[in-house]
Amino acid sequence: MTHSNSSNPSVPKTPPTPRRSFLKAAAATGSVVTLSGPSILFAQDKSPIKVGILHSLSGTMAISETALKNTAVMTLEAFNAKGGILGRQLEPVIVDPASNWPLFAEKARQLITQDKVSAVFGCWTSVSRKSVLPVFEELNNLLFYPVQYEGEELSQNVFYTGAAPNQQAIPAVEYLMGKQGGSAKRWFLLGTDYVYPRTTNKILRAFLKSKGVAEKDIEEVYTPFGHSDYQTIVANIKKFSAGGKTAVISTVNGDSNVPFYKELGNAGLKATDVPVVAFSVGEEELRGVDTKPLVGHLAAWNYFMSVKAPENDAFVKIYKAWAAKNKVPNADTVVTNDPMEATYVGLNMWKQAVEKANSVEVDKVRVAMAGQTFMAPCGMKLMMDKTNHHLHKPVMIGEVQANGQFSIVYKTKEPIRAQPWSPFIEGNEAKQKI
């Protein structure tokens, strides 16, 4: 399969003519606009369908995003091996926005206007998603976003295949409050300083207060992207925990997780004393860490590599084989994780929607995505909600094991519908049925 690596950002000085204006202009000049034309042409078209892959392959987020690029390429190659989509092969167009948030928007515009991709699979951080969102809405393309996030957003140009707060953050805190999770009474909210951690912690603070937790029992601390010195912060967590049973909620993102977890180990802060539950640390981030001192610390996701299901066995097997064949660094120790599964599910649902629509036209695919289902590696049949563009997903909490895997200690019996607008944020009361 040919991979296009596109590297010349093309930022038009004037925005493209909106569709409505174009139709008006065509009518005014007496031009004939045949709306069925593209569909007829598509039926005869055997050229490759271009698919954008917009992930940081360098910079602070490469530790997390490189594996998502790999998953997307692997999945597209698997489609091609089975004849592609509607008789056409898939061509990934890979760009590297390099953990540079404005560059994400430039690269998104380039993928849509210059490379003519039919859809884009990409982004990790919410700041990168917020950066590209106006581009997708202006140019009417589709972004499939595969990572858990803070909610408070719903765009007709995005399909959210990661978790909303009610599918990850709230259940994790409820677990830690309960007997099985250690009955935590004090909460140290530690995050990277950007929109996802701050909004998630705003939701969690309101949730904790609704459960009777006092202000003095909540501490909130943020560090910049790429932060590496966690000695003082870990010492402060230790001090804070002297005031009562404490849990740490970590929304630290990117390669900062490595020094944070190393410092936890150095300080001897064991999970039995102060459990840390992470929302952005999975199997991939733990590959660079000695996990023996971290045994028992937690992560909340909607999938773990250790899930026992035939769909997961197949997913892990094909990714390991793909990594070995493509000489991925340290291919013998590659792992799968939640955003990789979300990428895989998103691509499969997009394929099904294109086939249902018999077209790659954005407006037709958007309609066809509603209600799509897929038997996912998490072992459950996931559904794309018919109205809110979010996946119904199970909630899972895993304990870190000495081998860097997670032992699943909590799992919902079935997928949970996403609440994009948190009931714990004032003003969202009227949006609860969305």
C-alpha positions, 0 to 999 in steps of 0.5 A, spaced: 500 500 500 502 506 498 503 511 504 502 519 502 507 523 507 504 530 506 509 535 509 507 542 505 502 545 509 497 549 504 493 554 508 489 558 503 489 566 504 481 566 502 477 560 505 473 556 499 467 558 497 461 555 502 457 550 498 450 554 499 454 560 496 456 556 490 449 553 489 446 560 489 452 563 484 451 557 479 443 558 479 445 566 478 449 564 472 444 559 469 449 553 470 447 546 471 448 543 478 447 535 477 447 533 485 447 526 483 453 527 479 458 525 484 455 519 486 455 516 478 462 518 478 464 515 484 460 508 482 465 508 476 471 511 480 477 506 481 482 511 484 484 510 491 480 513 497 485 517 501 484 517 508 488 522 513 492 520 519 493 526 523 497 524 529 504 527 533 510 522 531 515 527 534 514 531 540 511 530 547 505 526 545 509 522 540 509 517 546 502 516 545 500 518 538 505 513 534 501 507 536 495 510 533 498 512 527 500 504 526 493 502 528 490 506 523 495 504 517 494 496 519 487 497 519 487 500 512 492 495 510 487 489 512 481 493 508 485 493 502 487 485 503 480 484 503 478 488 496 478 495 499 471 499 500 466 499 494 472 496 490 477 501 491 483 501 495 485 505 501 491 510 501 493 513 508 496 520 508 500 521 514 502 527 516 506 529 523 503 535 527 509 534 531 505 536 538 504 543 535 497 545 536 497 550 531 500 546 526 495 541 527 490 546 524 495 547 518 495 540 517 488 538 517 487 544 512 492 541 508 489 534 508 482 536 506 484 541 501 490 539 498 490 531 499 483 531 498 482 526 504 475 523 505 476 523 512 481 524 518 483 519 524 487 523 529 488 528 535 490 526 542 489 532 546 483 536 546 487 542 545 489 539 538 482 537 537 480 544 539 485 547 534 482 543 528 475 543 529 474 550 526 477 547 519 473 541 519 467 545 520 469 550 515 471 545 510 465 540 512 470 534 513 469 528 518 474 527 524 474 521 528 477 522 535 479 516 539 481 519 546 477 520 552 476 527 553 472 532 557 466 533 553 462 539 553 462 539 545 458 536 540 460 537 532 457 534 526 464 534 523 466 529 529 465 522 531 468 521 538 470 514 539 473 515 546 470 516 552 466 522 555 467 523 563 461 519 565 464 513 561 471 514 565 472 519 570 466 519 574 466 511 575 473 511 577 472 516 582 466 512 585 470 506 585 475 509 589 470 512 594 467 505 595 470 500 599 473 496 594 477 502 591 479 504 598 474 508 601 478 515 599 476 521 603 481 526 600 483 528 593 489 530 589 487 532 582 494 532 578 494 534 571 497 537 565 495 544 564 490 544 558 483 544 557 482 536 558 484 536 565 482 543 567 475 541 565 475 534 567 477 536 574 471 542 574 466 536 573 470 532 578 470 537 583 463 539 582 461 531 583 465 530 589 462 536 593 455 533 591 458 527 595 459 531 601 467 532 600 469 539 603 474 544 599 479 543 604 480 535 602 481 537 594 487 539 592 488 541 584 495 542 581 497 543 574 504 542 570 506 544 563 506 539 557 513 535 557 514 537 565 519 532 568 521 534 575 515 531 580 519 530 586 516 536 589 509 534 587 510 527 589 512 530 596 506 534 597 502 528 595 505 525 601 504 531 606 496 531 603 495 524 604 497 525 612 490 528 613 486 522 611 485 516 606 487 520 599 487 518 592 490 521 586 486 523 580 492 523 574 490 527 568 498 528 566 498 527 559 504 525 554 511 523 556 511 527 563 508 520 565 514 517 565 518 521 570 511 522 574 511 514 575 518 513 576 518 519 582 512 515 585 516 509 585 522 513 588 518 516 593 515 509 595 508 511 595 505 505 594 498 504 591 496 501 598 497 508 601 495 512 596 492 509 590 493 513 583 488 513 578 490 515 571 485 517 565 491 518 560 496 512 562 495 505 558 499 499 556 503 504 551 505 509 556 508 504 561 512 501 556 518 505 558 517 505 566 519 499 571 512 497 573 514 493 579 513 499 584 507 501 581 503 495 582 496 496 584 495 503 582 490 504 577 487 506 570 480 507 568 479 506 560 474 502 556 479 497 554 485 493 556 490 489 552 488 484 558 481 483 556 479 476 555 475 476 548 476 472 542 475 479 538 481 482 543 485 475 541 485 477 534 486 484 535 492 483 539 495 478 534 494 482 528 497 488 531 503 484 534 504 481 527 504 487 523 509 491 528 514 485 527 513 485 519 513 493 519 519 493 524 516 497 529 521 499 534 521 494 540 516 490 536 517 484 540 514 488 546 508 492 543 502 492 546 495 494 545 491 500 548 484 503 549 485 509 544 488 504 539 482 500 540 478 506 539 481 508 532 480 501 530 473 501 531 472 508 528 475 506 522 471 499 521 465 503 523 467 509 517 468 503 512 461 500 514 458 507 513 461 508 506 458 501 504 451 503 507 452 510 503 455 507 497 459 514 497 465 517 501 461 524 501 461 527 508 454 528 508 452 521 506 457 518 511 455 522 517 448 520 516 450 512 515 454 513 521 448 513 526 447 507 529 453 503 526 455 497 531 461 493 531 463 487 535 469 490 538 476 488 542 473 490 548 468 484 547 462 488 547 458 490 541 459 498 541 454 502 537 455 509 535 449 513 538 444 515 533 444 523 535 450 525 539 456 522 535 459 518 541 460 511 542 456 507 547 462 504 551 463 499 557 467 502 563 473 498 566 478 500 571 485 496 571 490 495 576 497 495 574 501 489 574 509 487 575 509 486 567 506 493 565 499 490 564 492 491 567 488 486 571 481 488 570 478 490 577 471 493 575 467 492 569 460 495 567 456 489 564 454 493 558 456 499 554 454 506 557 451 511 553 455 518 553 453 524 556 457 529 552 454 535 557 456 533 564 450 534 569 455 537 574 456 543 570 452 549 571 447 550 565 447 543 562 441 541 565 437 542 558 442 538 554 441 532 558 437 528 553 442 530 547 
